[in-house]
Amino acid sequence: MCVLFRCGVLFLLCSVSVSQSQSSSYGARGSDLGLQVFMQVLQDRAQENVLLSPHGVASVLGMLLPGAHGDTRRQLLNGLKYKKNGPYKMLRKLHKSLTTKSNADIVTIANALFPNEGFSMKEDFLSANRENFLCESHSVDYSDPEAAAQSINDWVKNSTKGQIPSVVTADMFDTALTRLVAVNSIFFKGLWKSRFQPQSTKPRSFTAGDGNTYKVPMMSQLSVFNMGQASTPDGQKYIVIELPYHGNSMSMFIALPTEDSTPLSSILPHISTNTIQSWTKLMNPRRMRLLMPKFTVEQELDLETPLKALGIKDIFDQNKADFRHLSSESIYVSKALQKAKIEVNEDGTKASATTSVILHARSSPPWVTVDRPFLFLIRHNSSGTILFAGQINKP
């Protein structure tokens, strides 16, 4: 069995009712917004498993950006930390970098627009999405919501080699007002550079976020991993471990407080793409016995509340949303959803992961055991893009 992650991000745009810190690259900048959304979600789910694709959030907002005007555009640019003259050249390079032939077996990214039959979109908007996101456009009939949902889900399933079976349901659509659905799907299938042997996986104790201890399948291997210790601005120390995937273009980073008594939440506000970049300078190769749990998380998140909290508000307001460069018809975003799933096992992973680690004083080499709540991140190393981020409170 391989470790897989699949993610679908959906932005559903409706007609307005007549009755009424700078990062080093555009990949890192967009991921910063996604990480901030992730942190907003964690505030209400401190004791839960949480999974999100920061790049998926940034991608769909980037797809909408060419259609936005005025305050709507300014809020998107500010949130994404993009320059006013347009990020499109850099986004095109980023998309090519993420989907290069060497990554073909690891990452699949599919983008599409699904306008309602008869809904006219402006050519500059369509060409910007075609050129920068390789974005397709397929008309559907939202007056038949079942058929519309089937068409979108079939496209997603085909575009991701069957790994993402669906992202929408018929009840998401307003048969009278739905005009456009924008979809970004990411499928990640990474094999560990150094795999865990299934025969070494055994039940071990994991202390969950609620303080209770459970027996979970814990993987184990003796190998060399990059490891370092970092500190938050207020002095909280935490451990970071890098698990590279085959090919070395992608890595999972695991971060956890050094002290057992320090909650994971104490280090989370500190995490940004700049922080993650700084980790690479702190870590050194170290031979160790690494133990970490197998886990699966599947989740759907509503992105409207966290995006509003970060200042991206007008896109959801039918009285303020300004997408005049997308269509001559007044439209706004009625739903912003992300579906994500991660499975982590002996062979590899598909998602970002948060990790808790305990260092046991033993004979060399040391044992590093991820047996309490942890944070995980899956990163495209050359661009700094964070494909997935997650918090595991109970595997």
N, C-alpha and C positions, 0 to 999 in steps of 0.2 A: 504494500500500500504506500502511495506517495503522499506527501504533505501538500495540501492545496489551499489556495485562498481565492475566493471569487467575490466580486463587489460590483454592484450596480448603483449608479447615482441617477436620480430622476428629477428633472425640473418640469413641472406641468404649468403651461401658460394659458390663461383664460382671457377672453375678451372682457373688457370692463363693462359691467352691467349698466344698461341705460338708466335704470332706476337708482343706481349707485350706493525701527531697528533694521538695519538694512542687511539683507543677506547677500551672498556672493553670486547667486544666479537666479534666473526666473523660476527654476525648479524649486530652489530653496525658498524663494519669496512666497510662491503659492502654497508650499507646504507649511510655511509659518501660519498662514491663515487657517489651514486645515488643522494644525496642531492646536491653535487657539479654540477652534470649534470643539475639538476633542476635550480640551480642558474644561470648557463650559459644560459639556455633557457630564463629565466626571463629577462636577460639583453636586449634582443631584443623584449620582449613582456610585457613591464612594465605596459601597460594599458589594458591587456587582462586577461581573465580567463585562467589559466594554470593548468594542471594536469599531474602527473607523478608517477610511482611506482619505488621508489629507490631500493626496494628489487628485482623487476623484472629485472632491469638493471644489478644488481650484480649477479643474478641467471644465466642469459644467459652467461655473461662473465665467471662465474665460471664453466659452462658447457664446454666452449671452452678451459679453462685453461689446462686440462690434455693433450690436443693435441698440445699445444704451446711449442716453443723452443727458446732459445737465447734471443735476444732483444724483440721479440714478447711476450715471457713469462714474461720477466722482467717488461715490461710496464704494463701488466695485474696485476702482483703481486704488483707493486708500486701503481697502481691506486686503487686496492682493499685493500691495506695495509695488505696483507697476507705475512706470513713468507715463505722463500724460500723452506723449506723442505715440503711444501704442507699443505693446509688447510683442507684436505678432511675429516679427522676424526671429526673436529669441524663443518664442513658444514653438515655432516650426522646428528650430534646431533641437529643442528639448524633446519634442515628440519623436523626431528621427533618432535621437540618442537612446531614448527608452525602448524604441521598437526596432533597433538595429538588428541585422541578421544574426549577430552573435547572441542576442537575447531572445531569438525567436521561440526557443523551446521553454523560456522562462516566463516571459511577459507577453500577454495579448491585451491590447487596448483598442476598444471599438467605440466610435462616436457616431451618433446619428441624430438627425432632426426628423420628427414625424408630424408634419403639419396636417391640419384638417383639410379635406378636399375643398378646393375653392379658396383657401386662405393664401393670400399673396404675400410672399416675403421679398424684401428688397435684394437686388442682385449683389450689392456690395457686401451685405451681411452673409449671403450664401457663399460668395467667393472667398471671404475671409475665413470661414469655417472649413471650406474645402481645402484651401491652401495650407492652413496652419494646423488643423486637427484631422486631416484626411476624412472629413465628416461627410457622410452620405445624407441624402434627403429622400424620404418616402412618404407619399400622401396616404392618409387613412381616413376613414369615415367615423368620426366620434359619435354620430347619431346612432351607430350600432356599436356600443361599447364593448361587447363581447368579442366581436370580430376585430375591433381596433386593438384590444389587449392581446389577442392571439397573434396579430401581425407583428406587433412590437416585440413580444416575447419570442416569436420564431426567429426574428432577425438577431436578437441578442444571443439566443441559443446557438444559431449557426455561426455568428461572428466570434464566439468564444469556444468553438469546438465542442459544444454541448455542455460546457462546464457551468454556465449560468443559465438555468432553465427558464427563469422569469424575473422580471423586475416590476411589472405593473399588474393591476387587477382592474376589472371592468368598473368597479364602484369608485375608482379614482376619478373618473371622467364625468364632467357635466355635459350632457348631450347637447345642450344649447350654447354653452359658452366656451368649451375647450377648443383652443386654437392650435396649440403646438406642444409637443412633448420633446424635450432635449434629454438624451441619454448618453451617459459615459459608463462603459463597462471595463473592468480590469480583471484579468485572470492571471494569477501568479502561481507558478509551480516550480519551487526551488528545491533542488537536491543539495543537502549539506555537502560541503567540500570534504568534511570528515564525518562520515555517517556513524550513527549509533547502531550497535548490534542488537537485534531484537531479543536475543537470549540474555542480554544484560539488563533488560527492563524488568523491574520487580516492584511490588507494592511497598511504598514507603510513606511516611507521615508528611502531610502538608497542612500547615496551620493557616486556615482561611482568614479572610478579612473580618469575619465575625468572631474570631478568637477560637473557634472550634477546630479540632484536629481531625483530619480525614486520611484514610489510606487511598493513595492514587498511584497509577502506573508511573514509575519514575525511570526515565532513560538514564543510561550511564555510559561514559566512555573516557578513556585515558588518551589525551591528545594535547597538542599545543594550540592555545587560543590567545588572542590579544586581550589583555586585561589591564585595568587601571582604576585608580581611585580619584574621584572628583568631589567638589564641594559646592554647595549652594551659596549665594551671597551672605546668608545668615549663619554659615558654618556647618550645615548638615552634611556629613560625609556619606558618599554612596559609591557603590562598586559598579563598574561597567565592563561587560564582556562582549566581544564581537564574535559571532558565528558566521563565517563566510559561506556563501553558496557556491556551488560548482561554477567555475568560470571567473569568479572573483569580482564580477561587476556589481553584485548585490550582496548585502550583509544583513543579518539580524543583530540588533544591539539589544542587550538585556541590561536594565538598570535597576538597582535596588539599594535601600539604605544599608550602610555598613553595620549598624547596630540592630539587633533583633527588636528592640523596644521602640525603634523609630518607625512611625507609620509611613507607608508609601506616599501618602498625600503630602508629606512635608517636603518632598523633592519635586513634585510634579509641576508647580508653578514656575519653576526654574528652567523647564525644558523648552528649547526652541531649536531651530535649525542651526543657529550659531553655536549653541551649547553642544549639539551633537557633533558639529565640525571640530570643536575644541577637544572632544573626547579622543579623536584620532591622534592627537599630539600627546595625550597622556598615557596611552596604552602601550604596553610592551608584550612581546611573545612570552608566554609562560606555560610550562608543562603542568597539567593539572588533571585531576579526576573530576569531570563535570557531571553533575546529576541535575536533571530538569524534567518536569512532568510532560507527558503527552497531554494534549488538550484540544478541544473543539469548541468554537464559539460561533453562533449564528445569530444575527441581529438585524433589525430594521430601526433606523433612527430618523426622526423628524428633524430636519436641519433649520427650520424657520426660527425657532426661539434662540438657538445659539448664534445664528447669523445676525439676527436683530440686535442681540446683546453686543455684538462686535461692530455695530454701526451700519450694517447692510440692511436697511429697513425699507427703503422706498420700493424695491422690487416687489414686495408683498402687499403694497398699498394700492388699491385700484384707483385711488384719487391722485396718487403721486408718481406711480411708476411711469417712466418715460422711455419707451422703446421705439421711438419714432424712426430710428435707422434700421429697425427690424421689419416693421410693417406700418402702413398708413393707418391701420386699425389700432385703437387703444387697447393694450393688453397688460397683464400683470402676472406675477408668479403666484399660483394658488397652492402649489405643493412643492416641497423640496425634500426628497427622501433619499436615503442611502440604505441599500441592503448589502450586507457583507457576511462572509463566512470564512473561518480559518480552521484548518486542521493541521496540527503539528505532531509528527511522529518520528520514528527512527530514521526514515529516509530523507526527510526535508521539511519544508514549511511553505505556507502560502498565507502571508499576512505579516503585520507588525506585532511585536510581542513585548509586554512589560515583564520584567523578571525580578524576583526576590532571590537574593543569594546569601548564604551563610558560609563563613569560612571556619572550618574546623581545624584545630591545631593537631595535625597528625604527622606521621613521618612523611618525608618527601616522596612523591609529589603531594601538594595539598589537595584536599577535597573542597570543591565549591558546589554547594547544594542549593538549588532553587526550590525552597520548601515553604515559602510564604508569599503573600501578594507581590506581584512584580509587573513591571512595565516592559513592553517590547515594541521595537520599531524596525520596520524593514525599509532599507535605504538603498537608492541607486547611488553608488559611491561617487561617480565622476561629476554628477550634476547636483548632488545634495538633496534630490527629490525624495520625500518620504512617501512611499507607496501605501504603507499601512502602519497603524498605531493601535496598541491595545493595552488594556489593563486586565490582568487575571487575578481575581480574588479567590476563586475556587475552580480548579481544573475539572 
